[in-house]
Amino acid sequence: MALEHASGDKRFKILEVHMKKHQFRHDALIEILHKAQELFGYLEDDLLLFVSYKLKLPPSRVYGVATFYHFFTLKPKGEHTCVVCMGTACYVKGADKVIGAVQEHLKIKAGETTADNNVSLLTARCIGACGIAPAVVYDGSVTPRQSPESALEHINKWVAK
Amino acid sequence: MAAKTLTIDGKSITAEEGATVLQVAEEAGIKIPTLCHLEGIYDVGACRLCLVEVVGVPKLLPACATKVAEGMEINTDSERLRKYRRMTLELLFAERNHVCAVCVSNGHCELQTMAYSLGMDHVRYEYLFPKWGVDTTQRLFGMDHNRCILCTRCVRVCWHIEGAGTKNVSGRGTKSHIITDLNMPWGESVSCTQCGKCVQACPTGALFHKGSTAGEMERDRGKLEFLVTAREKHQWVVAV
């Protein structure tokens, strides 16, 4: 009989079904964390404890893995996300200038979210789109050949709303 | 098990298959400097101090994590190795706030001893001076992250000997640090059994018994070896 999470939140149940699909295997931890983040948007302590309890893994291991990988976030993301690729190709094509301009404009650093919870600014280590460098991912859609101007234009569309 | 023949520093040696270069060298009386290696627990090759030269391999290999092979020619001491070992050590010092004079492990510290033995008289790199805290929430022990070199001995004894898995490493790069459970104060940890094996394993003054002051923290590594021998071989070797 599957244990229900105390909160009664259905997403925990969906997550548990996913774990069952992986037979609660220890080496499925990363896949489970992916699913958890997809369902909840970010990994809060309570969620990590749930995963650790269900997979029968020490909480320290789950936390270690969740903080090691760039993809996982332990803080809630903003309404919109802007991921600037900082891979080698994008970097030499001026990704540093793009991120610099966005940071200055939004008054936040990479990895942070604006105070009004509107925009999260993130970086990635090569998203595999080197041919269209520098690439920026706005709300999940990869956009080619960005400049500080085009990036600010894109972000201002979100800020205006 | 098949025997392998190899040479270390020109000395020809026969070793069992599956043994590491470090084990074989030690048996032959050849000392290789180590920091993250601890007798009784598995090796991870984290500190890079045991790097050795293998003829025919362009890069340096960690002796603790390299298995012996037939016909291997190994050098454990050369100008190049000394240069890299000093560099590694200096980077370890520059990475956190190691102040020997006020450290609980002053005089009994493996990092300090290593710096003396490798002739490290100054650090050529800019110190990072990171702002790390001290966790004294635990009843018996304390953890000063400023003195941690991330050798992960504490993580491995907790995992391998005690079996609790209370400690682990969080983050990456300069943000890496040792955590307790979900990065909570040690005193609030549910899984910690307060056995103190991590404190016995620590090479520096990062983990200490509460109440010890500068230079007072001494460790008993024999306790760990005693436990491993008892668990794995069912031999309780109590030194009289």
Boltz contact constraints between the chains, C-beta under 6 A:
constraints:
  - contact:
      token1: [A, 45]
      token2: [B, 182]
      max_distance: 6.0
  - contact:
      token1: [A, 48]
      token2: [B, 182]
      max_distance: 6.0
  - contact:
      token1: [A, 58]
      token2: [B, 165]
      max_distance: 6.0
  - contact:
      token1: [A, 59]
      token2: [B, 181]
      max_distance: 6.0
  - contact:
      token1: [A, 59]
      token2: [B, 182]
      max_distance: 6.0
  - contact:
      token1: [A, 60]
      token2: [B, 167]
      max_distance: 6.0
  - contact:
      token1: [A, 60]
      token2: [B, 168]
      max_distance: 6.0
  - contact:
      token1: [A, 60]
      token2: [B, 179]
      max_distance: 6.0
  - contact:
      token1: [A, 60]
      token2: [B, 181]
      max_distance: 6.0
  - contact:
      token1: [A, 61]
      token2: [B, 168]
      max_distance: 6.0
  - contact:
      token1: [A, 63]
      token2: [B, 170]
      max_distance: 6.0
  - contact:
      token1: [A, 63]
      token2: [B, 182]
      max_distance: 6.0
  - contact:
      token1: [A, 63]
      token2: [B, 183]
      max_distance: 6.0
  - contact:
      token1: [A, 64]
      token2: [B, 168]
      max_distance: 6.0
  - contact:
      token1: [A, 64]
      token2: [B, 169]
      max_distance: 6.0
  - contact:
      token1: [A, 64]
      token2: [B, 170]
      max_distance: 6.0
  - contact:
      token1: [A, 67]
      token2: [B, 170]
      max_distance: 6.0
  - contact:
      token1: [A, 67]
      token2: [B, 171]
      max_distance: 6.0
  - contact:
      token1: [A, 68]
      token2: [B, 172]
      max_distance: 6.0
